[in-house]
Amino acid sequence: MTKDERAYKITDRIFWIFIENSHPQTISDFIEADPNYTNGNGTRNTERGRELFEELESFVKGIL
């Protein structure tokens, strides 16, 4: 596994820990329903969610 793959995997887990522990009213600031998902149950990051993920990933890459 490359450094970038490891960083992505770690970041993804940290991001979802954050989402799972956020107040339900704030979750929509970071993720939203993905209309392109075939069964309607998928999500995608909002702009704020993408920014958070990118910042976390940058941090993780810096410490690996």
DOTITOR-350004 format. One record per atom (N, C-alpha, C, O): residue number from 1; atom name; x, y, z negated. Coordinates in pm, 1 decimal. Atoms other than C-alpha are relative to their C-alpha. Example, Ala and Ser with C-alpha at 12.3 -4.5 7.8 and 13.67 -1.06 7.14 Angstrom:
+------+------+----------+----------+----------+
: minu : guro :       xx :       yy :       zz :
+------+------+----------+----------+----------+
:    1 :    N :     89.0 :   -119.0 :      0.0 :
:    1 :   CA :   1230.0 :   -450.0 :   -780.0 :
:    1 :    C :     90.0 :    120.0 :      0.0 :
:    1 :    O :    193.6 :    118.1 :    -66.5 :
:    2 :    N :    -82.0 :   -119.0 :      6.0 :
:    2 :   CA :   1367.0 :   -106.0 :   -714.0 :
:    2 :    C :    -77.0 :    109.0 :    -73.0 :
:    2 :    O :    -26.1 :    219.8 :    -89.9 :
+------+------+----------+----------+----------+
END
This chain:
+------+------+----------+----------+----------+
: minu : guro :       xx :       yy :       zz :
+------+------+----------+----------+----------+
:    1 :    N :     85.5 :   -118.4 :      0.0 :
:    1 :   CA :      0.0 :      0.0 :      0.0 :
:    1 :    C :     89.9 :    124.5 :      0.0 :
:    1 :    O :    184.2 :    134.5 :    -78.4 :
:    2 :    N :    -80.5 :   -122.2 :     -8.9 :
:    2 :   CA :    139.5 :    339.4 :     96.9 :
:    2 :    C :    -32.6 :     95.0 :   -115.1 :
:    2 :    O :   -131.7 :     77.9 :   -186.2 :
:    3 :    N :     22.9 :   -101.4 :    103.4 :
:    3 :   CA :    170.0 :    636.2 :   -137.8 :
:    3 :    C :   -132.3 :     71.9 :     23.8 :
:    3 :    O :   -207.0 :     96.6 :    -70.8 :
:    4 :    N :    125.7 :    -68.1 :    -31.6 :
:    4 :   CA :   -117.7 :    810.2 :     43.4 :
:    4 :    C :   -120.7 :    -87.1 :    -29.9 :
:    4 :    O :   -222.0 :    -37.9 :    -79.4 :
:    5 :    N :    110.3 :     93.0 :     30.1 :
:    5 :   CA :   -338.8 :    501.3 :     12.8 :
:    5 :    C :    -20.5 :    -12.5 :   -150.9 :
:    5 :    O :   -134.1 :    -13.8 :   -198.5 :
:    6 :    N :      8.9 :      6.3 :    145.8 :
:    6 :   CA :   -259.8 :    473.4 :   -357.9 :
:    6 :    C :    -61.0 :    127.4 :    -56.0 :
:    6 :    O :   -146.4 :    123.0 :   -144.6 :
:    7 :    N :     52.7 :   -128.8 :     46.5 :
:    7 :   CA :   -328.5 :    844.3 :   -407.2 :
:    7 :    C :   -149.4 :      9.1 :     27.5 :
:    7 :    O :   -225.0 :     55.3 :    -58.0 :
:    8 :    N :    141.5 :     -4.5 :    -34.1 :
:    8 :   CA :   -663.0 :    814.5 :   -227.4 :
:    8 :    C :    -80.6 :    -89.2 :    -94.9 :
:    8 :    O :   -185.1 :    -48.0 :   -145.3 :
:    9 :    N :     71.1 :     94.6 :     87.1 :
:    9 :   CA :   -766.6 :    510.1 :   -433.2 :
:    9 :    C :    -12.8 :     54.6 :   -142.6 :
:    9 :    O :   -119.8 :     46.2 :   -203.0 :
:   10 :    N :      2.1 :    -57.8 :    135.0 :
:   10 :   CA :   -673.7 :    677.7 :   -763.9 :
:   10 :    C :    -93.5 :    120.3 :     -3.6 :
:   10 :    O :   -174.1 :    134.1 :    -95.6 :
:   11 :    N :     83.9 :   -119.1 :     -6.8 :
:   11 :   CA :   -840.3 :   1004.2 :   -660.6 :
:   11 :    C :   -147.2 :    -36.5 :      8.1 :
:   11 :    O :   -230.7 :     23.4 :    -59.6 :
:   12 :    N :    138.6 :     42.6 :    -15.3 :
:   12 :   CA :  -1157.4 :    826.4 :   -554.2 :
:   12 :    C :    -57.2 :    -45.9 :   -133.9 :
:   12 :    O :   -171.0 :    -12.9 :   -167.4 :
:   13 :    N :     47.8 :     48.0 :    130.5 :
:   13 :   CA :  -1185.4 :    658.0 :   -894.0 :
:   13 :    C :    -18.2 :    116.1 :    -97.6 :
:   13 :    O :   -118.9 :    121.7 :   -168.1 :
:   14 :    N :     11.7 :   -116.6 :     88.8 :
:   14 :   CA :  -1120.0 :    982.6 :  -1085.6 :
:   14 :    C :   -121.9 :     82.9 :     37.9 :
:   14 :    O :   -197.3 :    126.3 :    -49.2 :
:   15 :    N :    114.3 :    -78.0 :    -48.5 :
:   15 :   CA :  -1375.6 :   1165.6 :   -869.8 :
:   15 :    C :   -130.5 :    -63.3 :    -46.8 :
:   15 :    O :   -218.2 :      6.5 :    -97.5 :
:   16 :    N :    125.6 :     65.3 :     38.8 :
:   16 :   CA :  -1645.6 :    904.1 :   -938.7 :
:   16 :    C :    -17.8 :     -7.9 :   -151.0 :
:   16 :    O :   -131.1 :     -5.6 :   -199.1 :
:   17 :    N :     11.6 :     -8.7 :    146.5 :
:   17 :   CA :  -1567.4 :    895.8 :  -1311.2 :
:   17 :    C :    -57.9 :    136.4 :    -36.4 :
:   17 :    O :   -146.6 :    146.1 :   -121.2 :
:   18 :    N :     51.1 :   -134.8 :     22.9 :
:   18 :   CA :  -1626.2 :   1272.3 :  -1306.2 :
:   18 :    C :   -148.5 :      8.3 :     35.3 :
:   18 :    O :   -228.0 :     59.1 :    -43.7 :
:   19 :    N :    139.4 :     -5.7 :    -45.5 :
:   19 :   CA :  -1951.6 :   1237.3 :  -1108.6 :
:   19 :    C :    -90.1 :    -77.8 :    -95.6 :
:   19 :    O :   -195.6 :    -28.6 :   -135.7 :
:   20 :    N :     81.5 :     85.0 :     87.6 :
:   20 :   CA :  -2082.3 :    954.3 :  -1328.0 :
:   20 :    C :    -18.1 :     59.6 :   -139.0 :
:   20 :    O :   -113.8 :     25.9 :   -208.7 :
:   21 :    N :      8.6 :    -59.8 :    133.3 :
:   21 :   CA :  -2018.9 :   1161.1 :  -1640.8 :
:   21 :    C :    -46.7 :    144.6 :      2.4 :
:   21 :    O :    -44.5 :    212.9 :   -100.0 :
:   22 :    N :     51.8 :   -136.1 :    -13.7 :
:   22 :   CA :  -2159.3 :   1488.1 :  -1508.1 :
:   22 :    C :   -148.5 :      4.0 :    -33.4 :
:   22 :    O :   -218.5 :    -96.5 :    -21.7 :
:   23 :    N :    142.3 :    -18.8 :     26.1 :
:   23 :   CA :  -2496.2 :   1625.5 :  -1608.2 :
:   23 :    C :    -75.8 :    -15.4 :    132.2 :
:   23 :    O :    -30.4 :     34.6 :    235.1 :
:   24 :    N :     75.9 :     21.4 :   -124.2 :
:   24 :   CA :  -2761.6 :   1520.7 :  -1353.2 :
:   24 :    C :    -29.7 :    127.7 :     78.8 :
:   24 :    O :    -40.1 :    123.5 :    201.4 :
:   25 :    N :     29.7 :   -124.9 :    -70.5 :
:   25 :   CA :  -2834.5 :   1884.3 :  -1271.8 :
:   25 :    C :    120.0 :     53.6 :     77.4 :
:   25 :    O :    103.1 :    133.8 :    169.4 :
:   26 :    N :   -117.8 :    -51.5 :    -69.6 :
:   26 :   CA :  -2476.7 :   1946.7 :  -1160.4 :
:   26 :    C :     53.2 :    -94.3 :    107.6 :
:   26 :    O :    136.2 :    -53.9 :    189.2 :
:   27 :    N :    -49.5 :     96.5 :    -98.1 :
:   27 :   CA :  -2420.0 :   1632.2 :   -953.3 :
:   27 :    C :    -20.5 :     50.1 :    142.6 :
:   27 :    O :     65.3 :     30.1 :    228.5 :
:   28 :    N :     28.2 :    -46.6 :   -136.4 :
:   28 :   CA :  -2581.9 :   1793.6 :   -649.1 :
:   28 :    C :     95.9 :    110.6 :     44.6 :
:   28 :    O :     99.5 :    144.3 :    163.0 :
:   29 :    N :   -103.0 :    -96.0 :    -38.7 :
:   29 :   CA :  -2306.3 :   2056.5 :   -657.1 :
:   29 :    C :    115.9 :    -71.0 :     71.7 :
:   29 :    O :    190.0 :     -8.8 :    147.8 :
:   30 :    N :   -115.4 :     74.0 :    -49.9 :
:   30 :   CA :  -2060.6 :   1781.4 :   -560.7 :
:   30 :    C :    -33.0 :   -107.6 :    103.0 :
:   30 :    O :     47.5 :   -134.1 :    192.3 :
:   31 :    N :     40.5 :    101.7 :    -97.6 :
:   31 :   CA :  -2251.2 :   1510.0 :   -371.2 :
:   31 :    C :   -145.2 :     23.9 :     40.4 :
:   31 :    O :   -222.9 :     84.6 :    -33.2 :
:   32 :    N :    135.4 :    -12.9 :    -51.2 :
:   32 :   CA :  -2566.1 :   1497.1 :   -160.6 :
:   32 :    C :    -33.7 :   -125.6 :     79.9 :
:   32 :    O :     55.4 :   -202.1 :    116.6 :
:   33 :    N :     41.3 :    113.0 :    -82.3 :
:   33 :   CA :  -2768.8 :   1237.9 :     28.1 :
:   33 :    C :     59.3 :     14.7 :    139.3 :
:   33 :    O :     64.1 :    124.7 :    194.3 :
:   34 :    N :    -57.1 :     -1.0 :   -134.8 :
:   34 :   CA :  -2607.8 :   1143.2 :    358.3 :
:   34 :    C :   -107.1 :    -42.2 :     99.3 :
:   34 :    O :   -144.5 :   -159.4 :    102.4 :
:   35 :    N :    106.5 :     33.1 :    -94.5 :
:   35 :   CA :  -2871.6 :   1160.4 :    633.2 :
:   35 :    C :     45.9 :    -96.6 :    109.4 :
:   35 :    O :    -37.5 :   -155.2 :    178.4 :
:   36 :    N :    -52.6 :     90.4 :   -102.2 :
:   36 :   CA :  -2643.8 :    956.2 :    861.1 :
:   36 :    C :     15.6 :   -143.2 :    -49.2 :
:   36 :    O :     47.3 :   -232.2 :     29.7 :
:   37 :    N :    -13.7 :    133.0 :     57.7 :
:   37 :   CA :  -2635.9 :    656.4 :    626.2 :
:   37 :    C :   -121.9 :    -81.6 :     40.3 :
:   37 :    O :   -234.7 :    -33.6 :     28.8 :
:   38 :    N :    106.8 :     77.9 :    -62.6 :
:   38 :   CA :  -2844.5 :    377.6 :    775.1 :
:   38 :    C :   -117.4 :    -34.5 :    -90.9 :
:   38 :    O :   -231.4 :    -33.4 :    -44.4 :
:   39 :    N :    113.0 :     38.0 :     85.5 :
:   39 :   CA :  -3052.1 :    274.7 :    472.2 :
:   39 :    C :    -46.0 :    111.8 :    -93.2 :
:   39 :    O :   -133.1 :     90.0 :   -177.5 :
:   40 :    N :     44.7 :   -114.1 :     78.9 :
:   40 :   CA :  -3085.5 :    619.1 :    314.2 :
:   40 :    C :     54.2 :      8.0 :   -140.7 :
:   40 :    O :     17.1 :     98.9 :   -215.1 :
:   41 :    N :    -52.0 :      0.4 :    136.9 :
:   41 :   CA :  -2892.6 :    534.6 :     -2.9 :
:   41 :    C :    142.4 :     52.9 :    -10.7 :
:   41 :    O :    199.1 :     54.0 :   -119.9 :
:   42 :    N :   -138.4 :    -47.5 :      2.8 :
:   42 :   CA :  -2553.5 :    678.2 :     93.0 :
:   42 :    C :      9.8 :    144.8 :    -41.6 :
:   42 :    O :    -88.0 :    219.4 :    -37.3 :
:   43 :    N :    -25.7 :   -138.5 :     37.9 :
:   43 :   CA :  -2399.5 :    999.9 :    -26.6 :
:   43 :    C :    121.3 :     51.5 :     75.2 :
:   43 :    O :    199.1 :    -25.2 :    131.8 :
:   44 :    N :   -118.9 :    -64.7 :    -53.9 :
:   44 :   CA :  -2145.3 :   1245.0 :    101.7 :
:   44 :    C :     33.0 :    117.8 :    -90.1 :
:   44 :    O :    -52.2 :    167.5 :   -163.7 :
:   45 :    N :    -42.0 :   -112.5 :     82.0 :
:   45 :   CA :  -1946.6 :   1518.5 :    -63.4 :
:   45 :    C :    -51.2 :    130.6 :     59.5 :
:   45 :    O :    -54.2 :    148.2 :    181.3 :
:   46 :    N :     31.2 :   -136.5 :    -42.5 :
:   46 :   CA :  -2068.6 :   1875.4 :    -48.2 :
:   46 :    C :    132.9 :     71.2 :     23.1 :
:   46 :    O :    238.8 :     12.3 :      1.7 :
:   47 :    N :   -124.2 :    -75.4 :    -17.4 :
:   47 :   CA :  -1815.8 :   2146.3 :     35.1 :
:   47 :    C :     75.6 :      7.9 :   -132.7 :
:   47 :    O :    197.3 :    -10.0 :   -136.8 :
:   48 :    N :    -63.8 :     -8.1 :    132.4 :
:   48 :   CA :  -1748.6 :   2188.9 :   -336.8 :
:   48 :    C :     57.9 :   -135.7 :    -39.3 :
:   48 :    O :    165.6 :   -142.9 :    -98.5 :
:   49 :    N :    -49.0 :    134.5 :     28.6 :
:   49 :   CA :  -1713.0 :   1811.7 :   -372.0 :
:   49 :    C :    126.2 :    -32.5 :     77.5 :
:   49 :    O :    218.5 :    -93.5 :     23.6 :
:   50 :    N :   -120.8 :     21.4 :    -80.4 :
:   50 :   CA :  -1461.5 :   1798.5 :    -86.9 :
:   50 :    C :    116.9 :     78.7 :    -57.2 :
:   50 :    O :    229.3 :     28.7 :    -62.0 :
:   51 :    N :   -107.2 :    -81.8 :     58.3 :
:   51 :   CA :  -1263.4 :   2081.3 :   -245.4 :
:   51 :    C :     53.6 :    -64.2 :   -127.5 :
:   51 :    O :    174.7 :    -67.9 :   -149.4 :
:   52 :    N :    -41.8 :     67.3 :    123.4 :
:   52 :   CA :  -1257.9 :   1899.5 :   -580.1 :
:   52 :    C :     82.3 :   -123.5 :     32.9 :
:   52 :    O :    188.2 :   -145.2 :    -26.0 :
:   53 :    N :    -71.3 :    121.7 :    -36.9 :
:   53 :   CA :  -1152.8 :   1572.7 :   -415.7 :
:   53 :    C :    139.3 :     33.7 :     52.2 :
:   53 :    O :    237.2 :    -30.3 :     13.8 :
:   54 :    N :   -129.1 :    -38.5 :    -57.4 :
:   54 :   CA :   -875.4 :   1744.7 :   -219.2 :
:   54 :    C :     96.1 :     51.0 :   -107.4 :
:   54 :    O :    215.6 :     21.8 :   -102.5 :
:   55 :    N :    -85.8 :    -49.4 :    107.9 :
:   55 :   CA :   -744.8 :   1920.4 :   -530.4 :
:   55 :    C :     49.4 :   -114.6 :    -87.0 :
:   55 :    O :    166.6 :   -118.6 :   -124.4 :
:   56 :    N :    -40.2 :    116.9 :     78.0 :
:   56 :   CA :   -744.0 :   1596.2 :   -727.4 :
:   56 :    C :    103.8 :    -82.5 :     75.4 :
:   56 :    O :    203.7 :   -125.8 :     18.0 :
:   57 :    N :    -91.4 :     80.5 :    -79.7 :
:   57 :   CA :   -573.4 :   1411.8 :   -443.0 :
:   57 :    C :    138.4 :     64.7 :      8.7 :
:   57 :    O :    240.1 :     -4.4 :      1.3 :
:   58 :    N :   -126.6 :    -71.3 :     -2.6 :
:   58 :   CA :   -304.8 :   1677.3 :   -416.4 :
:   58 :    C :     74.7 :    -17.5 :   -131.4 :
:   58 :    O :    196.2 :    -37.5 :   -131.8 :
:   59 :    N :    -61.1 :     19.5 :    131.8 :
:   59 :   CA :   -240.5 :   1647.7 :   -790.1 :
:   59 :    C :     55.4 :   -141.1 :    -13.3 :
:   59 :    O :    168.6 :   -160.4 :    -57.6 :
:   60 :    N :    -42.3 :    139.5 :     11.4 :
:   60 :   CA :   -223.5 :   1268.6 :   -776.2 :
:   60 :    C :    123.8 :    -26.4 :     86.3 :
:   60 :    O :    217.3 :    -93.1 :     42.1 :
:   61 :    N :   -116.8 :     19.3 :    -87.5 :
:   61 :   CA :     17.4 :   1274.6 :   -480.8 :
:   61 :    C :    124.4 :     61.1 :    -64.2 :
:   61 :    O :    234.2 :      7.3 :    -50.2 :
:   62 :    N :   -113.3 :    -65.7 :     63.8 :
:   62 :   CA :    238.5 :   1511.9 :   -678.0 :
:   62 :    C :     60.2 :    -77.0 :   -115.3 :
:   62 :    O :    177.4 :    -58.7 :   -148.2 :
:   63 :    N :    -52.9 :     76.3 :    113.9 :
:   63 :   CA :    272.2 :   1272.4 :   -968.9 :
:   63 :    C :     39.1 :   -143.5 :     35.5 :
:   63 :    O :     98.7 :   -213.5 :    -46.4 :
:   64 :    N :    -40.2 :    135.5 :    -40.5 :
:   64 :   CA :    318.4 :    949.7 :   -771.7 :
:   64 :    C :    144.9 :     -3.3 :     44.2 :
:   64 :    O :    195.6 :   -109.1 :     81.6 :
+------+------+----------+----------+----------+
END
